[in-house]
C-alpha cells in the first residue's frame, strides 16, 4: 500500500494537470465560438453601457484568451501573412494622428486595434481541425439566426429600406446579405466534416435556406457574391463521387423552387435585383461611380500617408452636401491610409492568396470561394472595419497552418499534429 501511494499521487497530479490544460483550451475556445456565433445578429441585442452583444461576447472571449495565455506563457508563432495583416491594422490605427480633429475617427482607430486583437486571438486558439470546425459551425449557426430574423421581419411586414427591403437583427440589408452569402461555402465544407446527422443536414441545407432571406434584402452585391459561393457548392456536387445523380438533380430543383418562391413572395425585391445587368453595363452603380471619382480627387490631398482612419465620409461631404462612405473597401484603404497603407494591404492580400493557393485538400477550394465572395461584396461596400473582413481571413490562415502540419508553431504542449491533410481525416 505504501509503495503504491507515490504512484497514485503522481497519477492524481497528472489527471489534475490534464484537466487544467483542457480547461485552458476549451474554456476560451467556447467563449470565442459564442463571439463568432453573434456576428450575424449582434445588432439585435444591445447591452446597456456596452453596445451590441457582440462587443460583450468579444470582450469575454479576449479575457478568456488572455487568462489562457498567462497559463501557457506564450503565443503561437506569427507567420509573414499574419504579421502583414497586423501591421496594416496598426498602421490604420496610427493614421488617426495624421489629423487630431475628429472624435469619430478616434473610435475607428480603436476598432482597428480591437480587430488586431481578435485576429491574434483566433490565430492562437484555432490550432486543430476540431477547433476550426467549431469556429466555422459557430459562424454558420449565427447566420441561421440572421435568416430567421429576416423572415420574421418579412412576415411582420417591417421593411428597413425603400423597395420593400428586409433585414434581420437591425443590420443594413447589404451587410446582412453579404454575411449570409459568405456563410455558404463555410456551411457546405463543414457539413462533410461532422458526424451528427441533424447538424450535417442543417449545414447542407444552409445554401438553400439563406436564398429567400437573401432575396428579401434586395442586395445586388450580395446576390452576386452568393453566385460565387454557389459555384463552389455546385462544383463540389457535380465533380465528387459522394453525390448521386438524384441528389444533383434534387439540388437544382430545390434552387429553382427557392427562386420561384422568392419571386412570388417579394416581387419588389426581385425587381430591384433584376437591375443588376443594367447597372453594371450602363448605370452608375447607384451613384457609386460618382463617389469613386470624387474619392480620387480627395486622395490627392494626402497621397502618401492618407487622410487618416475614418476621415473619408466627412472629407467627402463638400462634394455631395453630406457625409458619405466610399461603398468600396479598397478605395477607402487608398484614400484614408494613402500609398503606405495601400502597399501594406496589398502585400497582406497577396500573401494570403498565395498561402491559400498552396493549401492542400478540400480546404483550398472552400477558402478560395469564400475569399472571392468577400472580394465581390466589398467592391461595393465599405467593410474595412467589419469583423468578418478580418475574422474569415484569420480563419483561412489557421487553415493554411493546419494543411502544413510540419510548420505548426510549437507554442503549446499538445499532441503532435498528424502528417496529412486535416480535411481528409474523416468526420469530426
C-alpha positions as CSV (number, residue, x, y, z in Angstrom):
1,X,0.0,0.0,0.0
2,X,2.8,2.4,0.9
3,X,4.8,1.8,-2.2
4,X,1.7,2.4,-4.3
5,X,1.0,5.8,-2.7
6,X,3.5,7.8,-4.7
7,X,2.3,6.3,-8.0
8,X,-1.3,7.1,-7.0
9,X,-0.3,10.7,-6.1
10,X,1.5,11.1,-9.4
11,X,-1.5,9.8,-11.3
12,X,-3.8,12.2,-9.5
13,X,-1.5,15.1,-10.1
14,X,-1.2,14.2,-13.8
15,X,-5.0,14.0,-14.1
16,X,-5.4,17.4,-12.4
17,X,-2.8,18.8,-14.8
18,X,-4.6,17.4,-17.8
19,X,-8.0,18.8,-16.6
20,X,-6.4,22.2,-16.1
21,X,-4.8,22.1,-19.5
22,X,-8.1,21.1,-21.2
23,X,-9.9,23.9,-19.4
24,X,-7.3,26.4,-20.6
25,X,-8.0,25.3,-24.2
26,X,-11.8,24.6,-24.2
27,X,-13.0,27.4,-22.0
28,X,-11.6,30.3,-24.1
29,X,-12.5,28.4,-27.3
30,X,-16.1,28.2,-26.1
31,X,-16.2,32.0,-25.5
32,X,-14.6,32.5,-28.9
33,X,-17.3,30.4,-30.6
34,X,-20.0,32.4,-28.8
35,X,-18.5,35.5,-30.1
36,X,-18.4,34.1,-33.7
37,X,-22.0,32.9,-33.3
38,X,-23.1,36.5,-32.6
39,X,-21.5,38.1,-35.7
40,X,-24.7,37.8,-37.8
41,X,-27.2,39.1,-35.3
42,X,-25.2,41.2,-32.7
43,X,-27.1,44.4,-33.6
44,X,-30.3,42.8,-32.4
45,X,-29.3,42.8,-28.8
46,X,-28.0,45.9,-27.1
47,X,-26.2,45.8,-23.7
48,X,-26.6,48.9,-21.6
49,X,-23.3,50.8,-21.3
50,X,-21.5,48.4,-23.8
51,X,-23.4,48.5,-27.1
52,X,-24.0,45.4,-29.1
53,X,-24.0,41.9,-27.6
54,X,-21.1,41.1,-30.0
55,X,-19.0,43.7,-28.1
56,X,-19.7,42.0,-24.8
57,X,-19.0,38.5,-26.1
58,X,-15.9,39.7,-27.9
59,X,-14.6,41.2,-24.6
60,X,-15.3,38.0,-22.7
61,X,-13.5,36.0,-25.5
62,X,-10.5,38.2,-25.2
63,X,-10.4,38.0,-21.4
64,X,-10.6,34.2,-21.6
65,X,-7.8,34.1,-24.1
66,X,-5.6,36.3,-22.1
67,X,-6.1,34.1,-19.0
68,X,-5.2,31.0,-21.0
69,X,-2.2,32.8,-22.4
70,X,-1.0,33.5,-18.9
71,X,-1.3,29.8,-18.2
72,X,0.6,28.8,-21.3
73,X,3.1,31.5,-21.2
74,X,3.5,32.1,-25.0
75,X,1.5,32.8,-28.1
76,X,1.7,30.9,-31.4
77,X,4.5,31.9,-33.7
78,X,3.4,34.5,-36.2
79,X,3.7,34.0,-40.0
80,X,4.5,36.6,-42.6
81,X,0.9,36.9,-43.7
82,X,-0.3,37.4,-40.2
83,X,2.4,39.9,-39.5
84,X,1.4,41.9,-42.6
85,X,-2.2,41.8,-41.5
86,X,-1.4,43.1,-38.1
87,X,1.0,45.7,-39.5
88,X,-1.8,47.1,-41.7
89,X,-4.2,47.3,-38.8
90,X,-1.6,49.0,-36.6
91,X,-0.9,51.5,-39.3
92,X,-4.6,52.2,-39.8
93,X,-4.9,53.0,-36.1
94,X,-1.8,55.1,-36.2
95,X,-3.1,57.1,-39.1
96,X,-5.5,58.7,-36.7
97,X,-2.6,61.0,-35.8
98,X,-2.5,62.5,-39.3
99,X,-5.2,64.9,-38.1
100,X,-6.4,65.1,-34.5
101,X,-9.6,66.9,-35.1
102,X,-12.4,64.3,-35.4
103,X,-13.8,62.4,-32.5
104,X,-15.5,59.8,-34.8
105,X,-12.2,58.8,-36.3
106,X,-10.8,58.0,-32.8
107,X,-13.4,55.3,-32.4
108,X,-12.5,53.8,-35.8
109,X,-8.8,53.8,-34.8
110,X,-9.7,51.9,-31.6
111,X,-11.7,49.5,-33.7
112,X,-8.6,48.7,-35.8
113,X,-6.7,47.8,-32.7
114,X,-9.6,45.6,-31.5
115,X,-9.7,43.8,-34.8
116,X,-6.0,43.1,-34.5
117,X,-6.6,41.6,-31.1
118,X,-9.4,39.4,-32.5
119,X,-7.1,38.2,-35.3
120,X,-4.4,37.3,-32.7
121,X,-7.0,35.5,-30.6
122,X,-8.2,33.3,-33.5
123,X,-4.7,32.5,-34.6
124,X,-3.6,31.5,-31.1
125,X,-6.7,29.4,-30.4
126,X,-7.7,27.7,-33.6
127,X,-4.9,25.1,-33.5
128,X,-6.6,21.8,-34.6
129,X,-9.1,20.7,-37.2
130,X,-11.7,20.3,-34.5
131,X,-11.2,23.9,-33.4
132,X,-11.6,25.1,-36.9
133,X,-14.8,23.1,-37.4
134,X,-16.2,24.5,-34.1
135,X,-15.4,28.1,-35.3
136,X,-17.0,27.6,-38.7
137,X,-20.1,25.9,-37.3
138,X,-20.5,28.9,-34.9
139,X,-20.4,31.4,-37.8
140,X,-23.0,29.4,-39.8
141,X,-25.2,29.0,-36.7
142,X,-25.2,32.8,-36.3
143,X,-26.1,33.2,-40.0
144,X,-29.1,31.0,-39.4
145,X,-30.2,33.4,-36.8
146,X,-30.0,36.2,-39.4
147,X,-32.0,34.1,-41.7
148,X,-34.8,33.6,-39.1
149,X,-34.8,37.3,-38.1
150,X,-35.1,38.4,-41.7
151,X,-38.1,36.1,-42.3
152,X,-39.7,37.3,-39.1
153,X,-39.4,40.9,-40.3
154,X,-40.9,40.0,-43.7
155,X,-43.8,38.2,-42.1
156,X,-44.4,41.2,-39.9
157,X,-44.1,43.5,-42.9
158,X,-41.3,45.6,-41.3
159,X,-39.1,46.7,-44.3
160,X,-36.0,48.6,-43.4
161,X,-35.5,50.4,-46.7
162,X,-37.3,51.5,-49.8
163,X,-38.0,48.9,-52.4
164,X,-39.5,46.9,-49.5
165,X,-36.1,45.7,-48.4
166,X,-35.9,43.4,-45.3
167,X,-33.2,42.6,-42.9
168,X,-32.9,40.9,-39.5
169,X,-31.1,41.9,-36.4
170,X,-31.0,45.7,-37.1
171,X,-28.4,45.1,-39.9
172,X,-28.1,47.1,-43.1
173,X,-29.6,44.9,-45.8
174,X,-26.4,45.0,-47.8
175,X,-24.3,43.9,-44.9
176,X,-26.6,41.1,-43.8
177,X,-26.9,39.9,-47.4
178,X,-23.2,39.6,-47.7
179,X,-22.9,37.8,-44.3
180,X,-25.5,35.2,-45.5
181,X,-23.6,34.7,-48.8
182,X,-20.2,34.4,-47.0
183,X,-21.5,31.6,-44.8
184,X,-22.5,29.3,-47.8
185,X,-19.0,27.8,-48.5
186,X,-18.3,27.5,-44.8
187,X,-21.6,25.6,-44.2
188,X,-21.0,23.2,-47.2
189,X,-17.5,22.3,-46.3
190,X,-18.2,21.8,-42.6
191,X,-21.3,19.6,-43.3
192,X,-18.9,17.0,-44.7
193,X,-16.8,17.0,-41.6
194,X,-19.3,16.4,-38.8
195,X,-20.9,13.2,-37.6
196,X,-24.2,14.3,-36.1
197,X,-26.9,13.7,-38.8
198,X,-29.0,16.7,-37.7
199,X,-26.1,19.1,-37.7
200,X,-24.9,17.8,-41.1
201,X,-28.4,18.2,-42.7
202,X,-28.7,21.7,-41.2
203,X,-25.4,22.7,-42.7
204,X,-26.1,21.1,-46.0
205,X,-29.5,22.9,-46.1
206,X,-28.0,26.3,-45.5
207,X,-27.3,27.3,-49.1
208,X,-31.0,26.8,-49.8
209,X,-32.2,28.2,-46.5
210,X,-30.5,31.5,-47.0
211,X,-31.7,32.1,-50.5
212,X,-35.1,33.6,-49.8
213,X,-33.8,35.9,-47.0
214,X,-31.0,37.0,-49.3
215,X,-33.6,38.0,-51.9
216,X,-35.5,39.8,-49.3
217,X,-32.5,42.0,-48.5
218,X,-32.6,43.2,-52.2
219,X,-28.8,43.4,-52.1
220,X,-27.4,43.2,-55.6
221,X,-23.8,42.9,-54.5
222,X,-24.8,40.1,-52.0
223,X,-26.6,38.2,-54.7
224,X,-23.5,38.3,-57.0
225,X,-21.4,37.1,-54.1
226,X,-23.9,34.3,-53.4
227,X,-23.5,33.2,-57.0
228,X,-19.7,32.8,-56.4
229,X,-20.4,30.8,-53.3
230,X,-23.0,28.7,-55.0
231,X,-20.5,27.8,-57.8
232,X,-18.3,26.2,-55.2
233,X,-21.3,24.1,-54.0
234,X,-22.4,23.1,-57.5
235,X,-18.8,22.2,-58.4
236,X,-18.5,20.0,-55.4
237,X,-21.8,18.3,-56.0
238,X,-21.1,17.7,-59.7
239,X,-17.5,16.6,-59.5
240,X,-17.3,14.5,-56.4
241,X,-18.4,10.8,-56.3
242,X,-20.2,11.3,-52.9
243,X,-23.3,12.7,-54.6
244,X,-25.6,10.6,-56.7
245,X,-27.3,11.9,-59.8
246,X,-30.6,12.1,-58.0
247,X,-29.1,14.3,-55.3
248,X,-27.7,16.6,-58.0
249,X,-31.0,17.0,-59.7
250,X,-32.7,17.4,-56.4
251,X,-30.4,20.3,-55.6
252,X,-31.1,22.1,-58.9
253,X,-34.9,21.5,-58.4
254,X,-34.7,23.0,-54.8
255,X,-32.8,26.0,-56.1
256,X,-35.3,26.6,-58.8
257,X,-38.2,26.2,-56.3
258,X,-36.4,28.7,-54.0
259,X,-36.0,31.3,-56.7
260,X,-39.7,30.9,-57.8
261,X,-40.9,31.2,-54.2
262,X,-38.9,34.4,-53.7
263,X,-40.4,35.9,-56.9
264,X,-43.9,35.2,-55.7
265,X,-43.4,36.4,-52.1
266,X,-41.2,39.5,-52.7
267,X,-41.7,40.9,-56.3
268,X,-40.4,44.3,-55.3
269,X,-37.1,42.8,-54.1
270,X,-36.8,40.7,-57.3
271,X,-37.5,43.8,-59.4
272,X,-34.6,45.6,-57.7
273,X,-32.3,42.6,-58.1
274,X,-33.2,42.4,-61.8
275,X,-31.5,45.7,-62.4
276,X,-28.0,44.2,-61.8
277,X,-27.2,43.9,-65.5
278,X,-28.3,47.4,-66.5
279,X,-26.4,48.9,-63.5
280,X,-23.2,47.1,-64.5
281,X,-23.4,47.9,-68.2
282,X,-24.9,51.4,-68.4
283,X,-25.7,52.6,-64.9
284,X,-23.5,54.3,-62.3
285,X,-23.9,51.5,-59.6
286,X,-26.4,53.5,-57.6
287,X,-24.2,56.7,-57.7
288,X,-21.1,54.8,-56.6
289,X,-19.2,55.8,-59.7
290,X,-19.7,59.5,-58.9
291,X,-18.4,58.8,-55.3
292,X,-15.4,56.9,-56.6
293,X,-14.4,59.7,-59.0
294,X,-14.6,62.3,-56.2
295,X,-12.6,59.9,-54.0
296,X,-9.6,60.0,-56.3
297,X,-9.7,63.8,-56.2
298,X,-9.8,63.7,-52.4
299,X,-6.8,61.3,-52.4
300,X,-4.6,64.0,-53.9
301,X,-4.8,65.9,-50.6
302,X,-2.5,63.4,-48.8
303,X,-1.4,60.7,-51.2
304,X,1.4,59.2,-49.1
305,X,0.1,58.9,-45.6
306,X,-3.6,59.2,-46.5
307,X,-6.3,61.4,-44.9
308,X,-6.4,59.3,-41.7
309,X,-8.6,56.5,-40.5
310,X,-12.3,57.2,-40.5
311,X,-11.9,60.5,-42.4
312,X,-13.3,59.6,-45.8
313,X,-17.0,60.3,-45.2
314,X,-16.6,63.7,-43.6
315,X,-14.0,64.9,-46.1
316,X,-16.2,63.9,-49.0
317,X,-19.2,65.9,-47.6
318,X,-18.3,69.1,-49.5
319,X,-18.7,67.2,-52.8
320,X,-22.2,65.8,-52.1
321,X,-23.6,68.0,-49.3
322,X,-23.5,65.2,-46.8
323,X,-21.0,62.7,-45.3
324,X,-21.0,59.6,-47.4
325,X,-18.8,56.5,-47.4
326,X,-16.9,55.1,-50.4
327,X,-19.0,52.0,-50.9
328,X,-15.7,50.3,-51.8
329,X,-13.3,48.8,-49.3
330,X,-10.1,49.2,-51.5
331,X,-10.8,52.8,-52.4
332,X,-11.3,53.6,-48.7
333,X,-8.0,52.0,-47.9
334,X,-6.2,54.0,-50.6
335,X,-7.8,57.4,-49.6
336,X,-7.6,57.0,-45.8
337,X,-4.3,55.2,-45.5
338,X,-2.5,56.5,-48.6
339,X,0.2,54.8,-50.5
340,X,1.8,53.3,-47.3
341,X,-1.5,51.7,-46.2
342,X,-2.4,50.5,-49.7
343,X,1.0,48.9,-50.0
344,X,0.7,47.1,-46.7
345,X,-2.9,46.0,-47.5
346,X,-1.8,44.7,-51.0
347,X,1.1,42.8,-49.6
348,X,-1.2,41.2,-47.0
349,X,-3.7,40.2,-49.6
350,X,-1.1,38.7,-52.0
351,X,0.5,36.8,-49.1
352,X,-2.9,35.5,-48.0
353,X,-3.9,34.4,-51.5
354,X,-0.5,32.6,-52.1
355,X,-1.0,30.8,-48.8
356,X,-4.5,29.6,-49.7
357,X,-3.4,28.5,-53.2
358,X,-0.6,26.4,-51.6
359,X,-3.1,24.8,-49.3
360,X,-3.8,21.0,-49.7
361,X,-7.1,19.2,-49.8
362,X,-10.7,20.3,-49.7
363,X,-9.9,23.4,-47.6
364,X,-8.4,25.2,-50.6
365,X,-11.5,25.5,-52.8
366,X,-13.7,26.3,-49.8
367,X,-11.5,29.3,-48.8
368,X,-11.0,30.4,-52.4
369,X,-14.8,30.6,-52.8
370,X,-15.2,32.4,-49.5
371,X,-12.5,35.0,-50.3
372,X,-13.9,35.5,-53.8
373,X,-17.3,36.1,-52.2
374,X,-15.7,38.6,-49.8
375,X,-13.9,40.4,-52.6
376,X,-17.1,40.8,-54.7
377,X,-19.1,42.0,-51.7
378,X,-16.6,44.6,-50.6
379,X,-16.3,46.0,-54.1
380,X,-19.5,48.0,-53.4
381,X,-19.4,48.0,-49.6
382,X,-17.2,49.8,-47.1
383,X,-16.2,46.8,-44.9
384,X,-12.8,48.0,-43.8
385,X,-13.7,47.6,-40.1
386,X,-16.4,44.9,-40.3
387,X,-15.5,41.9,-38.1
388,X,-15.9,39.3,-40.8
389,X,-13.5,41.1,-43.1
390,X,-10.7,40.1,-40.7
391,X,-12.2,37.0,-39.0
392,X,-12.6,35.0,-42.1
393,X,-9.0,35.6,-43.4
394,X,-7.7,34.9,-39.9
395,X,-9.5,31.5,-40.0
396,X,-8.2,30.9,-43.5
397,X,-4.6,31.5,-42.2
398,X,-5.4,28.9,-39.4
399,X,-6.4,26.5,-42.2
400,X,-3.2,27.1,-44.1
401,X,-1.3,26.3,-40.9
402,X,-3.3,23.1,-40.4
403,X,-2.7,22.0,-44.0
404,X,1.0,22.1,-43.4
405,X,1.4,20.3,-40.1
406,X,5.1,20.3,-40.2
407,X,5.1,24.1,-40.0
408,X,2.8,24.2,-37.0
409,X,4.2,26.6,-34.3
410,X,5.3,24.7,-31.2
411,X,3.5,27.1,-28.9
412,X,1.7,24.6,-26.8
413,X,2.3,21.2,-25.3
414,X,-0.5,19.3,-27.1
415,X,-0.2,16.1,-29.1
416,X,1.8,16.2,-32.4
417,X,-0.3,17.1,-35.5
418,X,-0.9,14.3,-38.0
419,X,1.2,14.4,-41.1
420,X,-1.6,14.5,-43.6
421,X,-4.4,16.8,-44.9
422,X,-6.7,17.6,-42.0
423,X,-9.6,18.0,-44.4
424,X,-9.4,14.3,-45.2
425,X,-9.2,12.9,-41.7
426,X,-12.9,11.9,-41.7
427,X,-15.8,13.3,-39.8
428,X,-15.2,15.2,-36.6
